[in-house]
Amino acid sequence: MPLPPRWHEVPAAARFAIHVAALAALSLSPARALEPRVPYVPTPQDVVERMLEIAKVGPHDYLIDLGSGDGRIVVTAARKYGTRGFGVDLNPERIRESTVNARRAGVSEKVAFYQRDLFETSLTDATVITMYLLPQVNIELRPRLLELKPGTRLVSHDFDMGDWKPDTHIKMDAKDKYGGAGGASEIYFWIVPARVAGVWRWALPVSGKPLDYEVKLEQRYQVITGSAAVGGRAVKLQNARLRGDAIRFSFTAEVNGASVKHEFSGRVAGEAVTGSAKMSGARLQGQHDWNARRMTTTSTGLRELEPRVLHSVHSAVH
Ligand SMILES: C[S@@+](CC[C@H](N)C(=O)[O-])C[C@H]1O[C@@H](n2cnc3c(N)ncnc32)[C@H](O)[C@@H]1O
């Protein structure tokens, strides 16, 4: 988008409003299908570096930049971290620039650039997805992002994802922003959460006998809450946390007449969790394998996060 004269004298908030208004006009135009809905505004190089640091990008990652501009995010990840990946952009001029930039950086073997609509791009190979798009475009992408493999990392420059709150959010000054006019940049980071809503059951050996445990989890994106029961008696679920497919929580329950703290941590794979359970009490201590099964799934209230199998009933594993 050509910058108006004296653009750098316009306050940052006003620049942002103009930017969004221009984009809104673009997205309403009859030529919408042919025009990029997001204009080309490159991410300043220091912001690119920070985005990659926040996502902890490494040599085993596969990075996709949606609307890749001159390819700087994909090229920087390949040059600094040996990351493979690709970028897509509707503008053929950007694709040509990116290909030259990759060659100059000596990373042509690791990266590729395609002239393609980001909404028609398969994202399933990605371990990291980067974006500098627009709020509305992020929201439109959100259902597809939530379908990705749990643990996939998402980094967005400047724009959030509505009520899906980021796992990390930072602000930084970027002197090269808006063609050198300077401004503040925001970086939003999310980890795609596993689907964990539902009733989970398992048993642990206590004094040689199996004791039954049940946890009912509710989920809103990566935020989990719920209730627990031990041997049929309710206890308060504490410190519940979900990060990708890694889940943990704790509770304190009375076992054989004494209070015992329980700490669980494991990985979710479909209808099973495997991990370890630590018990610590005055009379009872120990570490056990933890194998939980989901008995019933419950609605998350979010279409994107609906468990894939609703109300499936499995036989208990004790
Ligand atoms: C704000 S720029 C970001 C460029 C680069 N990712 C960066 O951060 O420096 C957005 C880019 O998205 C591209 N774009 C917009 N809509 C697109 C679409 N539907 N599919 C692919 N690219 C698109 C534009 O051509 C533009 O180059």
The ligand as an ORCA input file, in Angstrom:
! r2SCAN-3c Opt
* xyz 0 1
  C       1.429     -7.473      5.798
  S       2.248     -8.366      4.513
  C       3.282     -9.450      5.452
  C       4.489     -9.942      4.691
  C       5.425    -10.892      5.486
  N       4.706    -12.014      6.060
  C       6.104    -10.131      6.583
  O       5.677    -10.304      7.756
  O       7.035     -9.369      6.301
  C       0.922     -9.422      3.968
  C       1.192    -10.175      2.676
  O       0.104    -11.073      2.499
  C      -0.156    -11.201      1.125
  N      -1.542    -11.689      1.010
  C      -2.678    -11.029      1.287
  N      -3.755    -11.819      1.124
  C      -3.274    -13.035      0.750
  C      -3.884    -14.278      0.445
  N      -5.212    -14.449      0.493
  N      -3.097    -15.319      0.131
  C      -1.744    -15.174      0.072
  N      -1.112    -14.002      0.341
  C      -1.856    -12.953      0.685
  C       0.072     -9.815      0.567
  O       0.347     -9.853     -0.817
  C       1.260     -9.345      1.434
  O       2.488     -9.578      0.772
*
